[in-house]
Amino acid sequence: IFESGIGAYLVSQAFVNRFEVFYWRERDNEVDFILRKNGSVIAIEVKSNAQKKTAGLEKFKEMFKPKAAFIVGDGGISAEDFLTMDLKKLF
């Protein structure tokens, strides 16, 4: 539910701020949300429990060199801080 809520927020913001939202997966590695605007890429992993597995995020960073990559939730930015962030400033 937490990941879906963050995803719904991102999709609504994508429409307003004109960026694209993707999901990335390669074999066992995945990243919950990839944002892209004007060639800039942002990787976002959502964590709602104590599991801190971020191998997918690390692999994505290694392969694609995003402008930013971070965790929302446990081990990263709080959901409250993320939901009040001005996402267009990420790009």
Secondary structure, 3 states (H helix, E strand, C coil): CHHHHHHHHHHHHHHHHCCEEEEEEECCEEEEEEEEECCEEEEEEEECCCCCCCHHHHHHHHHHCCCEEEEEECCCECHHHHHCCCHHHHC
